[in-house]
Amino acid sequence: MKRKRGLVHVILALLMSMLLIVSTGCGKSGSGDSSSDKKTDKTETLADVNTIPEDGVITKEQFKTVAGENKKVQFKGTTDDGITYIWTYDCSKIQNPADQNLKIDFSEKGLDDLKKQANNANDALKMTMYGKGLICVPDLEVQLPEAWQSNSAYLVKEQAGKLARMSDVTVTAQAEEDSSKKEDTTAQADSSDKAAEATTAAKKDTKPQKGTTSLKMSVTSLDGDCYIIGGITEQQNKGASAANKAENGTTNSESEGSDESGNSGENSYNEEGGSGSASSSGSSGKQDVANDEEVSGSSHTCTISISCATILNNMSDLKSGKEEFVPSDGWILAASEVEFTEGESVHDVLQRVCKDAGIQMESSFTPAYNSAYVEGINNLYEFDCGQLSGWMYNVNGWFPNYGCSKYTVQDGDVINWVYTCNLGKDVGDNSMY
């Protein structure tokens, strides 16, 4: 009987100890699973403007809090050199959230050779990024603590020793006014010869000026190095030319048709489309530009192409009997401008174009991704040229991370269907690497 009582006492002591531990753990200062801890674990909804963390990563869970909403969110970073950069994401275009590394390192050093390659560009800026695939095409604004000489620029990337143009860059430079120079300029306003000399000197002086510069662009890749290169168009010098013509009795209207293809090197860019790589379209900003270049009428147009050029370099891996379906130049359909109905998807356009051109095409609906999957075009199917082969698409240089039947086509879009033999790496999609 004493043993039983002793055992009961031990059990009661243990229960009291457990209750003490539990009560301590539930307290505000305890280390248990308190309500405050649960709130901390929950991902907070992204704000309209967010600071980029030190590692640069905005997580998948964070993007989930705003995905599909009709709003835009911004991510702001600042470097030790005083450069501020702001990413803008359109949440309505985010369908499959994923981690995004938005950190950028900038450099203006050692770019003389690049400037020469870009037809003697006046300004250049190197941007090094550390991310992979994009969940949508974001806009990027870079604010420099100096005034560029350039009034136009392009975002480019080096590919096969050439500069591939990714998008246009809007340049807004504001130099600090020098009161003494302002007086001199006023005094010289009536002298066309001195005005011309000042213009020539300005073109030669490419050193950074005091002031600020804003560079705005669309970005289709978050990996590796890319460059912003800028030049001076004829438009910037139109004022001096007009003054000179006025002095000689010539009207201003004669100068308004001048060529504005500046010296920033557009003609030196590699815009070849044979491989259907990200550089093939060279038009990642077209979705935004389309609204400004809207033509009269209700018709909508886009450009579409179909290429299997990568197979030409991997013929030894091609299944026997498939050779006849590979064109000698790789083009199943050269870039063609076609009309589409508002609301149509990339899959809709592909189906109609292939039907009209008599090109075989087969696709199936994939419930897992709630989208159509293109299995074969022109009798070339996935795995026909290796275990990593199949069809992919990009729009304006971006490879969406969702199916083609979920991408709604917009005016001016450039759609490239490309056959990859290496899981996208050979056609410009580095999101898997």
C-alpha positions in Angstrom: 0.0 0.0 0.0 2.9 2.4 0.8 4.4 1.6 -2.6 1.2 2.5 -4.3 1.0 5.8 -2.4 4.6 6.5 -3.2 3.9 5.9 -6.9 0.9 8.2 -6.8 3.1 10.9 -5.2 5.7 10.5 -8.0 3.1 10.7 -10.7 1.5 13.8 -9.1 5.0 15.5 -8.9 5.6 14.8 -12.6 2.2 16.2 -13.5 2.9 19.4 -11.5 6.3 19.8 -13.2 4.7 19.4 -16.7 2.0 22.0 -15.8 4.7 24.4 -14.7 6.7 23.9 -17.9 3.6 24.4 -20.1 2.5 27.5 -18.2 6.0 29.0 -18.5 6.2 28.1 -22.3 2.8 29.8 -22.9 4.0 33.0 -21.3 5.0 36.1 -23.3 8.7 35.6 -22.4 8.7 31.9 -22.9 10.3 30.1 -25.8 7.2 28.0 -26.8 4.9 28.4 -29.8 3.2 31.6 -28.7 0.7 33.5 -30.7 3.3 36.2 -31.3 5.6 33.6 -32.9 2.9 32.5 -35.2 2.3 36.0 -36.4 6.1 36.3 -37.1 6.1 33.2 -39.2 3.3 34.5 -41.4 4.6 36.3 -44.5 3.6 40.0 -44.6 2.0 41.4 -47.7 4.4 43.3 -49.9 4.1 47.1 -49.5 3.8 49.4 -52.5 7.5 50.3 -52.1 9.9 47.8 -50.5 13.6 47.9 -49.6 15.7 45.3 -51.4 17.4 43.1 -48.7 21.1 42.6 -48.4 21.0 39.3 -50.3 18.7 40.8 -52.9 16.1 38.0 -52.7 12.4 38.7 -52.7 10.9 35.3 -51.9 8.2 33.3 -53.6 6.0 33.5 -50.5 6.3 37.3 -50.6 5.2 37.5 -54.2 2.3 35.2 -53.5 0.8 37.9 -51.3 0.3 40.2 -54.3 0.2 37.8 -57.3 -2.7 38.5 -59.7 -3.7 41.7 -58.1 -4.4 44.8 -60.2 -1.5 46.8 -58.7 2.2 47.4 -59.0 4.9 47.0 -56.3 8.4 48.5 -56.3 11.7 47.3 -54.8 14.3 49.9 -54.1 18.1 49.5 -53.6 21.0 51.9 -53.1 24.7 51.3 -53.7 27.7 52.8 -51.8 28.4 54.9 -54.9 25.1 56.7 -54.6 23.3 54.9 -57.3 19.6 54.2 -56.7 17.7 51.5 -58.6 14.0 50.8 -58.5 12.3 47.6 -59.8 8.6 47.8 -60.7 6.5 44.6 -60.9 3.0 44.5 -62.4 1.3 42.1 -60.0 -1.5 41.3 -62.5 1.0 39.6 -64.7 2.5 37.3 -62.0 0.9 33.9 -62.4 3.6 31.6 -61.0 5.4 33.3 -58.1 9.1 32.4 -57.6 12.1 33.8 -55.8 13.6 36.9 -57.5 17.1 38.1 -56.8 17.0 41.9 -57.5 20.4 42.9 -56.4 22.5 44.8 -58.9 26.2 45.8 -58.9 27.1 48.8 -61.1 30.4 49.9 -62.7 31.5 52.5 -65.2 35.1 51.4 -65.3 36.9 49.5 -68.1 34.2 50.1 -70.7 36.2 51.9 -73.3 36.3 48.8 -75.6 32.6 48.4 -75.2 32.0 52.0 -76.2 34.1 51.5 -79.3 32.2 48.4 -80.2 29.0 50.4 -79.8 30.0 52.9 -82.5 31.8 55.1 -80.1 29.1 55.5 -77.5 29.3 58.5 -75.2 28.3 56.8 -72.0 28.2 53.2 -70.7 27.2 51.5 -67.5 27.8 47.9 -66.6 25.1 46.1 -64.5 25.8 42.7 -62.9 22.8 40.7 -61.7 22.5 37.5 -59.7 19.0 36.1 -60.4 17.6 33.5 -62.8 14.1 33.2 -64.3 11.6 36.1 -64.3 8.0 35.8 -63.1 7.1 38.7 -65.4 8.9 41.5 -67.3 9.6 44.2 -64.7 10.6 47.8 -65.4 13.8 49.1 -64.0 14.8 52.7 -63.2 18.5 53.5 -62.5 19.2 56.9 -60.9 22.8 58.1 -61.3 24.4 60.9 -59.3 25.8 62.5 -62.4 24.5 63.9 -65.7 25.1 61.8 -68.9 26.0 63.5 -72.2 23.6 61.1 -74.0 19.9 61.6 -74.8 19.2 58.0 -76.0 20.4 54.6 -74.9 19.9 50.9 -75.2 20.2 47.9 -72.8 22.5 45.3 -74.4 24.1 42.0 -73.6 27.2 40.4 -75.0 26.4 37.3 -77.0 28.9 35.5 -79.2 31.2 38.5 -79.2 28.5 40.9 -80.3 26.1 43.2 -78.5 22.6 41.9 -78.5 20.0 44.6 -78.0 17.5 43.8 -75.2 15.4 47.0 -74.9 15.3 50.7 -75.3 16.3 53.0 -72.5 14.7 56.3 -71.7 17.3 58.9 -70.7 16.5 61.9 -68.6 19.7 63.9 -67.6 19.7 67.0 -65.6 23.0 68.9 -65.3 23.6 71.4 -62.5 23.5 75.0 -63.8 26.7 77.0 -63.6 25.7 80.7 -63.2 28.8 82.0 -65.0 28.3 79.6 -67.9 24.6 80.6 -68.1 25.6 84.3 -68.5 28.1 83.4 -71.2 25.5 81.4 -73.0 23.0 84.3 -72.9 25.7 86.7 -74.2 26.5 84.3 -77.1 22.9 83.6 -78.1 23.1 85.9 -81.1 26.3 84.4 -82.4 25.8 81.3 -84.5 29.5 80.6 -84.9 30.1 80.6 -81.1 26.9 78.4 -80.7 28.3 75.9 -83.1 31.7 75.9 -81.3 29.9 75.3 -78.0 28.0 72.4 -79.5 31.2 70.8 -80.9 32.9 71.2 -77.5 30.0 69.6 -75.7 30.1 66.5 -78.0 33.8 66.1 -77.3 33.5 66.5 -73.6 32.3 63.1 -72.4 33.4 63.4 -68.8 30.6 63.0 -66.2 28.9 66.3 -65.3 27.4 67.3 -62.0 23.8 66.6 -61.9 21.6 63.5 -62.2 20.5 61.0 -64.8 17.5 58.7 -64.8 17.6 55.6 -67.0 14.3 53.7 -67.5 13.9 50.3 -69.3 12.3 46.9 -69.3 14.4 43.9 -68.3 14.0 40.4 -69.7 16.9 38.7 -67.9 18.2 38.7 -64.3 21.4 36.8 -64.8 24.9 37.9 -65.5 26.3 41.1 -67.0 24.4 43.6 -69.2 25.2 47.1 -70.3 23.5 50.4 -70.8 25.1 52.3 -73.7 24.2 55.8 -74.6 24.7 58.3 -77.4 23.7 61.7 -78.7 21.0 61.8 -81.5 20.8 64.6 -84.0 17.7 65.8 -82.2 19.9 67.0 -79.3 21.8 69.3 -81.6 18.8 70.6 -83.5 18.6 73.8 -81.5 22.1 74.8 -82.6 21.4 73.9 -86.2 18.1 75.9 -86.1 19.9 78.9 -84.8 22.6 78.6 -87.5 20.0 78.3 -90.2 18.0 81.3 -88.8 21.2 83.4 -89.0 21.5 82.5 -92.7 17.8 83.1 -93.4 16.8 79.4 -93.5 13.6 78.2 -91.9 13.5 75.8 -88.9 11.2 73.4 -90.7 14.0 72.2 -93.0 15.8 70.7 -90.1 12.9 68.9 -88.6 13.3 65.8 -90.7 16.8 65.0 -89.5 17.9 61.5 -88.9 17.7 60.6 -85.2 19.6 57.3 -85.3 22.3 58.4 -82.8 25.8 57.3 -82.4 25.0 54.8 -79.6 25.6 51.9 -81.9 22.2 50.5 -82.8 23.4 49.3 -86.2 26.2 47.4 -84.5 23.9 45.3 -82.5 23.5 41.6 -83.2 19.7 41.1 -83.8 19.9 37.8 -85.6 16.9 35.6 -85.1 18.1 32.2 -86.3 18.3 30.6 -82.9 15.2 32.3 -81.5 17.3 33.5 -78.5 16.4 36.4 -76.3 18.2 38.7 -78.7 16.2 37.6 -81.7 13.3 40.0 -81.0 15.2 42.9 -79.7 12.0 44.4 -78.6 11.3 43.8 -74.9 9.8 47.2 -74.5 7.2 46.8 -77.2 4.3 46.1 -74.8 4.7 49.6 -73.3 5.5 51.3 -76.6 2.4 49.8 -78.3 0.1 52.1 -76.5 2.0 55.2 -77.8 2.1 53.9 -81.3 -1.5 52.8 -81.6 -2.8 53.0 -85.1 -6.4 53.9 -86.0 -8.8 51.0 -86.3 -9.6 48.1 -84.0 -7.2 45.5 -85.5 -4.4 44.1 -83.4 -1.1 42.8 -84.8 1.8 40.7 -83.5 4.8 39.1 -85.0 5.3 35.3 -84.8 8.1 33.0 -86.0 9.0 29.3 -85.6 12.6 28.1 -85.6 14.3 24.7 -85.1 17.8 26.1 -85.9 19.3 24.4 -82.9 18.7 21.0 -84.4 21.1 21.9 -87.2 23.9 21.8 -84.6 22.7 18.5 -83.2 21.8 16.4 -86.2 23.6 13.4 -84.7 21.0 13.3 -81.9 18.0 13.6 -84.2 15.7 10.6 -84.4 16.1 8.7 -87.7 13.5 9.7 -90.2 13.0 13.2 -88.8 15.7 14.8 -91.1 13.1 15.8 -93.8 11.2 18.0 -91.3 14.2 20.2 -90.5 14.6 23.1 -93.0 18.1 23.8 -94.3 18.1 27.2 -92.6 16.1 26.2 -89.5 13.1 28.4 -90.2 9.8 26.6 -90.2 8.1 30.0 -90.3 10.0 33.2 -90.8 9.0 36.2 -88.7 5.5 37.2 -90.0 3.2 39.9 -88.9 -0.4 38.6 -88.2 -3.6 40.0 -86.9 -5.2 38.7 -83.7 -8.4 39.3 -81.7 -8.1 41.0 -78.3 -8.0 38.4 -75.5 -6.3 35.7 -77.6 -3.4 33.7 -76.2 -0.1 32.8 -77.7 -1.5 29.3 -78.1 -4.5 30.6 -80.1 -2.2 32.6 -82.4 0.1 29.6 -83.0 -2.8 27.3 -83.8 -4.3 29.7 -86.4 -1.0 30.5 -88.0 0.0 26.9 -88.4 -3.4 26.0 -89.8 -3.3 28.9 -92.3 0.3 28.0 -93.4 -0.3 24.2 -93.5 2.2 23.5 -90.7 1.5 20.4 -88.6 1.0 21.3 -84.9 -0.1 19.2 -82.0 -0.8 20.3 -78.4 -2.6 18.9 -75.3 -4.1 20.4 -72.2 -2.1 19.8 -69.0 -4.3 20.0 -65.9 -1.2 20.3 -63.6 -0.4 23.7 -65.1 -3.9 24.5 -66.3 -2.5 25.3 -69.7 -2.0 23.9 -73.1 1.4 22.2 -73.9 2.8 22.2 -77.4 4.1 18.7 -78.1 5.1 19.0 -81.7 5.4 21.4 -84.6 6.2 20.4 -88.2 6.4 16.8 -87.0 9.2 17.6 -84.6 8.3 16.6 -81.0 9.8 16.7 -77.6 12.8 14.3 -77.1 13.2 14.0 -80.9 16.7 15.5 -80.6 17.8 14.4 -77.2 16.4 14.0 -73.7 16.4 17.7 -73.1 14.7 18.7 -76.3 11.3 20.2 -77.0 9.4 23.4 -77.9 9.6 26.7 -76.0 8.3 30.2 -76.6 9.4 33.7 -75.7 7.6 37.0 -76.0 9.6 40.1 -76.6 12.7 38.2 -75.5 11.2 36.9 -72.3 10.5 33.2 -71.6 7.3 33.2 -69.5 7.3 30.7 -66.6 3.7 29.6 -67.5 2.0 27.9 -70.4 1.3 29.5 -73.8 -2.5 29.4 -73.4 -2.3 31.6 -70.3 -0.2 34.3 -72.0 -2.6 37.0 -73.5 -1.1 38.6 -76.6 -0.8 42.4 -76.8 -0.4 44.7 -79.7 3.2 44.7 -81.1 4.2 41.5 -79.3 7.0 39.5 -80.9 6.4 35.8 -80.4 9.2 33.3 -81.1 8.6 29.5 -81.0 12.0 27.8 -80.7 13.1 24.2 -80.5 15.7 23.6 -77.8 18.1 20.7 -77.5 19.4 21.7 -74.1 16.5 22.6 -71.9 16.4 26.2 -73.1 20.1 27.1 -72.6 20.8 27.0 -76.3 18.0 29.4 -77.1 18.6 32.1 -74.4 16.6 30.8 -71.5 18.9 30.6 -68.5 16.1 30.3 -65.8 17.1 26.7 -65.1 20.7 27.4 -64.5 
